[in-house]
Amino acid sequence: MPQSFALPIDDVLDEIASTLSQSNRLVLAAPPGAGKTTKVPLHLLNSDWLGDQKIIMLEPRRIAARRAAERMASMLGEKVGETIGVRSRLDTRIGPKTRIEVVTEGVFTNLVTRDPELTGIGAVLFDEFHERSIDADLGLGMARQTQLYLNEDLRILVMSATLDTGRVTESLDAPLVQSEGRAFPVDTRYLGRTQDRLEDQMARAIRKAISAETGSILAFLPGAGEINRTAERLSDLSEDITICPLYGALSPKEQDDAIRPAPDGQRKIVLATDIAESSLTIEGVRIVVDAGFARVPVYSPGSLGASLATIKASIANVDQRRGRAGRTEPGVCYRLWHEEENRGLPKAPQPEILNTDLTSALLQLAEWGDANIFDLPLLDYPPRGHVNAARSALSALEFLDDDTQQLKDLGRKAARLPVHPRLASLILHAENEGERALGAQLAALFSEQGLGGRSIDLADRFASFQRDTSRRANSLKEQARKWAGTKSPPSGDPAILLARAWPDRITRVRPNDAKRYQLAGGGGARLPDQSQLEGTDWLIICETGGQSGNEPIIRLAERLDERTARRVLKEAEHDFADYDAKAGTVRARRQKTLGEIVLSETPLAKPDKLTVSKAVMRAVEADGLQILPGFSGLTEHLSRLSFYYSAFPDAAPEGSISLEDQLKALETTLGEWLEPEIENHGLSALERGALKRTLEHRLDWNEKQALDQNTPLHWTAPSGRKVSIDYTDEKAPLISLRVQDVYGLTQHPMICSGRIPLTLSLLSPAQRPVAITKDLPGFWQGGYSDMRKDMKGRYPKHNWPEDPASASPPPPRKPR
């Protein structure tokens, strides 16, 4: 029998087991500290439906998997590797008697890829599912497919501390079991934000908590840099206070030191990332100090991959953090922001699948048998642009067939390597055993945080990694040897390997700025201040982090010579042009390039119409139609159309007829109407009348006749003056003209076969509005009298008759 003590989850253990005996899917909602991670798997071992099969439990991080396995093994009086096993990239302890395997989420997706039936596995438990990592989402989708088509007896249990249980239970079509948990009250105190550095604010708050409260402190900061700088600011605290960092790149020993309770008579300050939010229990903590931030990957297709951004943590995150202070007794939570800021925080963190590089995911799915991620039963689906970018990347790496979307032989080899496809390419594109060993060592270094030091120069970091004899480094090097499939020592030029695998990351320094670089794949990047690589002519970027303006900051790079860049990238020559919207001209030049890197350029005096067309199209796609000189004529036409369609709905096309939506529709079909005109007529196609005529020509003869008949461009006044009709307001087309121009008019002017009155804006001799009316006869009989008195005094030389309806308008003015 397990050696254990009472926890809140005990009240629902039998309900969980009995529900899973009747249903193959279940959702468990239990707050942090309820005991679900250790007690649920052990309790399910006795279930009849499990038989002699295994339980697999997924954890979001290696430290969480290791600690959960160690805790369960301790409860059984055993060591990890007996009944309880653990499996992660650098720590696998599985034995012949193992019944529960605690694995990291990425390990599970590899497992189900290799064995889609999940042979010998009776249940899969998704712990801390509320974190919504992409591996957890994919793993759940793949497990559901296995359950649906290959192994209907497989049990799936989704466990979470904070979860939109209604949505998840509905998606899984699963019953819900809830554990109320146990929490002591936590007093929340808001300290507000200042302009000081975050680590200074955190250090002050911790000192305040030390003097005001008893017990150990758990402080949440966004990353390792802030943690280390905060620790420096607290280095003068008394000897009875121990400061421990806690983040993913630390060694297991350093992580265990942070989690272990403080010795009797001492206090502990744990400076942690969100690693300590829910999946770990730190004994003795009754004070939480929360900076209120989270560091998350931000990805956009065509970029250098995901870069880390510091954002405000969600309500779900900060509430979980606060809960850590009330696990065993009443606690205190200090928050480094104002209470009213809570209203602006997101409700929950965004699922990773919505904003991440999908290259690894699509490679695994292709190996599994279906590269279409939209075939999986997922809670959320990624943007199609991200999916297309991942497919393009796999194709460029020669892993995926463009036409069939099936893996090539090289792609199958890449899928079996537990690294990102880009890192796998370092190994698989090597030309000999020495290069393959070098590529594997580089892949190992890039895939593991905290090894090789912090130098921005890859040569320095790789040399440091090779010298490192720590257990962690040696384990990683041994894995790299297995990936390479050779015992040959690393040899060759890292720059050549990296350039072949990542040609889009080749960069050349920009003229006149030694920190900024132009990328072969497009866009730019920059070095941090005081970098030892500053001014290096050519680099290949290995890692970026943070932003400076619109450019990512280079965090790791390898020096490259131009000869290597030219070996990898083919030099090309093409004409390029920019459209200057202010001047209405195109500046053209002939460029020699390596990818998007411009080696040289010479001006072109007379660019051809195709070059002009491409320049204008790029400008319009970037900044919209409003940059064109003929935009006002275009909007006049569209406003008129919009009014016509609102007056005659039967004539309207499907969809919205508003001006805004018509403009959007035109911007999405530029190639159908604007591009051909520029190719035929050059820049003259952009003038006001030309653009307007281009759109008018898209109407057939009957449509044009009906438009002209019902919504004329002009109205002729009794004075003979021809006045333009403004259709900008689709409910009230407007004409502006002098009062004298409508003398003698007894009926209000109408359009649309006499159905809709024009709005008359009547002007003074100085061309200023003095009256607006949709009922001219009524105006003659009413408001005109007061206006006449005012105007006659101001403009005595002009005619202001008492009866304007019977007066004659002045003759048209002769052109000067």
Steps between C-alpha positions, in 0.01 A plus 500: 500500500627847424633701794297816486317772688157648451453748216184662356510278188432195723130590508460440125749218428234227500274715279784545250568126485134401471431763232792372294362147530188622316642773274826505310540878539490719809585858601625566854508855636706530819681808631877502572587306814202263477732204440384397154848456351612228742184342636288456187749280305572282804131451573427399140758218516239289680231545233362182339487666157874570513607137544876472456522798265695817568394852589671788320484841670610815314668791678579838340863515621785265579527618859127434553529151347803412711352632826165325442675166432724538804206587724288204386794260531564631852133439590548137392829468688685448170746672269414649165542232235300235683118535506534868418713611206594830341581576140636831367773586256781500758349275766356156424451255786269219393513137620324171417257551793410858410122559496486881508718702267521873563609663174546848360240603245742489206601144590136391477447639150814309391365188669159513329671578168706179524209290633163649394310217679676577832547127554504395864380840623165508679476867593652834403483776761554862389612685814500882522312514170394858571848612389391408144845434353501395134637155594212447743241609244653281228541209739134518601388520138715200403384299804137569405566375147660185645202448726253560218656278233758264651452445873153577632587362845764769552405737786571871468500714815554875469606655833528870562529756776317778315305406192208604287343168595179560308682542173737207557232257617284597204785453254597162650138400560620400845359510855650740753625427852589792724714512811442802716855494631619669812618855520562735789416870465762719332518874572571678168694827522559726199825697502457678166757545221784750477738602223785311668646182352291195577772335710524813718124497558510129579792532741320778693180295519688195628675706769162639603355148523797373703456773761118479514436123480632162609562199278670436168441703182424397144559786254390485136712670233486469121842346434847392611652845440257673737543218753880531507492881520247487786719248685795743468293776659413274794851364558542698824212331685570324831656151502180334620337580161587283198439629146429233238434554127253269326470480122516237227867533399634417848643158581276249685704554818453877485127454440471256791681747727234759419209265564634344821358652826720746686687351801353562845555855616567629148299665226519454127440735208428316176531721191310312232355522152149369430651152538382523862141603424321167534700186422743523794445516875749706700463425870491777760391783269239734644603820320476559125644807329379526141652731237194434282681408179545192284757433230346333199612410148366727227504364147424637158546311171805613309679610818807336653273275703340579832652778709427548867283791608420618851127555545260555787395173659135394473246493783524119504881521538509759777221327694693172487811676622309654789365159593853375572498713817198320647594135465563414868398811696367852448735699279578833339538595133674824399425615145724752325215681325188703581176314571312682224743352245329162551217616277738516203658157546404215265280234655732211412826449311476443127535133395850452358366341180358838391837676500789263442727349237321186376794343315563228763130432541441448128808279469369275779152488353641410159699217661183395685323472167306824445677831446168690502471644849138597430407129496581470871224555760661802669358755742650784294640502148805704395488780241528366145786740432705332773419157357602607149826648632581172676430299185723732299779461756478119492505510122803730495681261736423219252295313762153529342378441144326816375247315285404200715561655844669170590832470679809435297758250631702788648184627672439161662851509642440853627173397667688237704743755641372671819596849381345775290507424124743786441741340749445158346606650167844579648552125539322370193653743248856430618732367228719270713519339845701785652245756382217278622660484847549878493139556393374276781709683761368835374142369505552382860638838604216696336227276641599529866489826693779604733795312346810655344478830683338822379740623231335629182784345296420137415871415483539596867183325612577179310854486642360547852248219440776267381701574818199449730529169689185535707260206511242695301746600227647151473152347475413739219825429314434127524152554357653703217730210415195275471322751277805516274537122488878530512782508755707727278604827666334820380680660206429755232390863489186577707429799275469278192268257678283779635487680166390184317230428758383859553576702184228754588696591816812611313545874562723784387569816697310803372690802370558776758380294799729232643225357724231444237488209257301415188366145480518279192145388580374859514478759774769583749645435843736684729774428754464609862712790621871435559496168316831338411355423155424863420618594151558141384423502128307171483321297768263208518244546776439206735275659760307823556321644802312823556438785257660833420237691307381259233818293498583192710814519715772248419591289805725239336675505162791348309748697290477430129710596201354629175638205305293257711191717459548495122545121503164455672295779343482553126576851382212650304443816299163667472337838466337648806299815552332702777191713455525847655139587578572866583681564174289259298816351348681168490868472592652198325837328521668179388613289796742214547387292798564195714149414612365835621847636576587775253862477387488793259254713309499746208220747412265431208391812311191353329358194680264286296128500577516157668762629748286810560194284555674282758626805690153657520339170596746450787433852625121460484512159668706653782322835548162476327333663204497840669861564392397525135441845346170383355364376835248785535350421159487133596311572824260730315410214269466248782287738708271547204476123450431448869214751489358345183504150652335624819225663290460194274585193713400259224786630288758459777757217489529251785681620812539838662459810282652753743786717378740344749420145394513588130849643554607182680365290214696711249820464705466121497454492120770744391636249251167492317450872436792721603803296397389455134430873467847596624664242276314647201511872577776552759462766771231684305262222605516635856361846429162598638297468181684188385440305821136601497458390138669169575234420759217624282612262225439210739124566470312355203304729261162454674649563846673814375177631342298437817770663713515813282121528475428468872813647657627767260839654553363856465184707542429806290362800691248753360793736455648250257780415737606133500558381860673177607299267725685374809397142591734466801201481735308206354177614667513863382675584171605866509539793263654834600414816306414868546147592610462709183558190282165351607283812467187410306506137609164394642562127537775339704760315282467121517694197371430128472188552289370766737530281810785667689554875558841655463631683805554865402784686674420863409798734498550871552679710236818424702438128440417430867200279596201702621226235480456126447167361383327199350182704439571806286135617466465484877825693541377777262188540715675475836870534577587705193346817642737518800797402286409773247510771768846389611641455150356826367684688771827323430484482122286795382628483140346155452135431417290383797139491372205471736356215290796286386270230355389739227826687459742441215845360575805697390652399168793257508835662563723532199831322535788737565 
